[in-house]
Amino acid sequence: MLYPVVWKNNSVLLIDQTRLPNEYAVVEIHRSEDMAEAIRTMIVRGAPAIGVAAAYGMYLGAREIETSDRTEFLQQLEKVAQLLRSTRPTAVNLFWAIGRMMQTAYETIGTVAEIQQTLLETAQTINTDDIQTCQAIGNHGLAALPKTPEKLIILTHCNAGALATAGYGTALGVVRSAWREGRLTRVFADETRPRLQGAKLTAWECVQEGIPVTVITDNMAAHCMKQGLIDAVVVGADRIAANGDTANKIGTYSLAIVAQKHHIPFFVAAPLSTIDFTLIDGSQIPIEERHPAEIYQIGDTILTPSGVEFYNPAFDVTPAELITAIITEKGVFAPDELVKLHTLSQQIFNHY
Ligand SMILES: CSC[C@H]1O[C@H](OP(=O)(O)O)[C@H](O)[C@@H]1O
């Protein structure tokens, strides 16, 4: 199994996803500021993965606080939370995980040392829980996929794999489960400009797992669907509103439009921790804008002339009416059924 975030020897080990697929490098993180930078620069990325990373970042920050006074400790911990919240705005998992860590600190009655220990245990629980959640998503996804005698070809976008979670993946979790059950022919992976998570990360994960994978450029997806090459589209999510509107990597929205045009089921695979029930629809989901260099530069090559402007939104929002179903660890739901999960979500994520 592939784990992008690992607690080991009193530090956090991150697979450096900016160096894949050509180099498998691990970065050792000891301090909260370094964890914030790792999230900001996408050494670690993917909604659930940055939630897990932020949880450990909260513990790293907690152990840096040198006071035995509980009130002072909590005030300092809130500053760590603010630092981590400032890293990336769209994936709600980041904010949920930080909120859970703060809630744990406030609820722990004891010495500062006892609060710090409880924070570490909470981060480790968030980590292990997400692996189990992804495996449940994968298994529930099997029931959602088209029931055809032939094996399926699934198109996915960006990377919603083990690298984007604590392990196993969400969209690629469904792919892994389908592969293991003998229901998959191959994956078509959008390269996913500008950060190329599909070409670099999804393709790498599939090769590691022996899953046949075809990489296409983003502008080929519609043609592939029109040719009848694709049986289903399965993507991840960074934030899902209560009505099922879903923020995911830029390019997801256009995929959903073309999938509907060609009557191809379009699935979002995501844990409950990605659903933001405080938003009635996707209109208020914050969309991260990243540096223009992600568009105009690949390696040492500058792609565009000087004197041009750039617009680099990292995400878009797919309206619920374009989504066939949302695959969660609690089952498969039509977008308008998510409200059934609200009470359960509040029980699991209360006050975060
Ligand atoms: C398992 S959801 C992963 C989700 O996060 C990715 O964004 P980024 O690579 O910028 O962190 C992408 O939207 C994926 O679908």
The ligand as a Gaussian input file, in Angstrom:
#p B3LYP/6-31G(d) Opt

LIG

0 1
 C       -8.903000      12.554000      -3.223000
 S       -9.452000      14.082000      -3.734000
 C       -8.061000      14.733000      -4.529000
 C       -8.391000      16.009000      -5.247000
 O       -7.428000      17.007000      -4.875000
 C       -6.756000      17.412000      -6.057000
 O       -6.365000      18.747000      -6.024000
 P       -4.797000      19.121000      -5.747000
 O       -3.962000      18.137000      -6.510000
 O       -4.708000      20.542000      -6.254000
 O       -4.634000      19.024000      -4.249000
 C       -7.769000      17.174000      -7.141000
 O       -8.777000      18.157000      -7.138000
 C       -8.287000      15.830000      -6.727000
 O       -9.477000      15.443000      -7.316000

